[in-house]
């Protein structure tokens, strides 16, 4: 009986260690605050419609560029340090740096592509969804939440 208890104790300890390791790797490695050289880019383009946009967010010189049927319009944007810190906190909460795109089995020729890339220093985190790439379901939910948040974040700045 005592050996069984010891085995159960060891088994439960191993289980706890494995779960802890899984949780450690699931933690975001993004910084707590927006870094001075940080750049967030979100682009959409392709598909059957002649429409694309590009958003670039950084401490200085942020913008949204829209191409609608060949007519390009650029909107200059500016954000406070507090707003940028809120943005990076959202990305960290969503564990944006943990999602990864995977190649599609087949190309979807009439599908547009959305990409979101965060870079600073030697760090680059990003993902794409579109004609040639997709995301696992859980990552797709994170990607969509981040995309919507960025669109609303930029929309408040108009």
N, C-alpha and C positions, 0 to 999 in steps of 0.2 A: 504494500500500500504506500509506503514511504517513497519507493522508487517511482511510482506512478505520479505522486505529488511533485516530486522533483522534476520529472519529465514535463509535466503540465506547466510548472513554473518556468522552466527553460523555454518551452514552446511559447508561452505568453510573452516572455521577455524578447524573444526573437521577433515575434509578431509586432510588438511595440517598436522595436528598432526599425523594422522594415517600413512600417507606417510612418515613422518619423522621417526616414530618409525620403520617402515619396513626398511628404509634405515639404521637406527642405528644397527638393528640386522644383517643386511647384511654385516656390516663392519668386516674385518678380525681382530682377536685378536692376530695375530702373532706379535712377536717383530720386530722392525725395523732393528736390526742387529743380526747376528749369535751369539748365546749364547755359552759360553765355554763348557757346558755339553750337547749341542744339538747333536742329532744323527738322521740322515735320513737313513732309510733302504728301499730299493726297492728289491723285490724278484719276480721271475717268475719261475713257475714249473708246473709239471703235464701235463695233456694232453696225447696224443698218442705217442709223441716223447720223447725219453730219453735225455732230455735237460733241464737244469735249470741254473739260475744265481741269484746271490745275490750281491747287491751293498750296501756298508755301507759308509756313508760320515760323518765325524766328524773332529774336529780340528786336531786330531792326529790319525794315524793308519787307514786311509781310505783304502778301497780295493774293488775289483770286483772279485768275485769267479764264475767261469764258470764250469759247469759239462756237458760235451758233450759226451754222450754215455758211461759214466763211467770214462772218463778221466777228472780229475779236474785240473784246472789251476787257480792260484791266481795271480792277478795283484795288486801290491801295488800302491796307489794313494796318492797324497798330493795336498792340496789346500791352497791358500793364504787366509788371513782374508778377503781381498777385494772380492775374488771369492765367499767365503762363504756368505758374506753380499749380493752379487748379487743374489745368490741362494735363500736366505730367502726373499729378496725383490720380487723375481718372485713368490714365493709361496704365499706371502702376497697379491700381486696384483691379483693373481688368486683366492684368498680367499679359499685356500686349506683346511683350518681348518673348513670350513663350509660344505664340502661335506660329505655325509654319505652313506655307503653301505646299501643295503636292501637284504633280503633273496630272492632267486629265488623261484618261485612256484614249479619248477621241477629241479632236478639235471641234469646238462649237463656233462655226464661222460667222454667224450673225449675232454673236454675243459681245457686248462691250466688256472692257476690263477696268476694274478699279484696283488701284494700288495705294497702300499707305506705308510710308517709310519714315522712320525716326532715326536720325543720326547725330552723333556728337563725338568729337575726338576720333578714336579708332572704332567706335561702336556703331553698328548698323543693325537695326531691327525692322522687319517689315514683312508684309504679306500681300499677295495679289489674288484676286478672284476674277475669272473671265474665260476667254476663249480657250486658253491652254492650261490654266491653273485653277485649282479649287482648294477648299479647306475641309478638314474633317468637321462633322456637325458641331461639336462643342466649340471649335475654333471659329467656325462660321458665325456663331452667335456672338462671340466676342468681337470679331471683325465688324459685324453689322452695328453693334452697340458703339464701337469706336467711330465708325463712319458717320453715324447719325449724330453723335456728340460733336464731332469736328464740324459738321455742317451747321449745327445749331450754334456752336461756339463762334464760327465765322459770321453766321447770320445776325448775331447780336451786335456785330461790329459795323454793320452797314450804315 
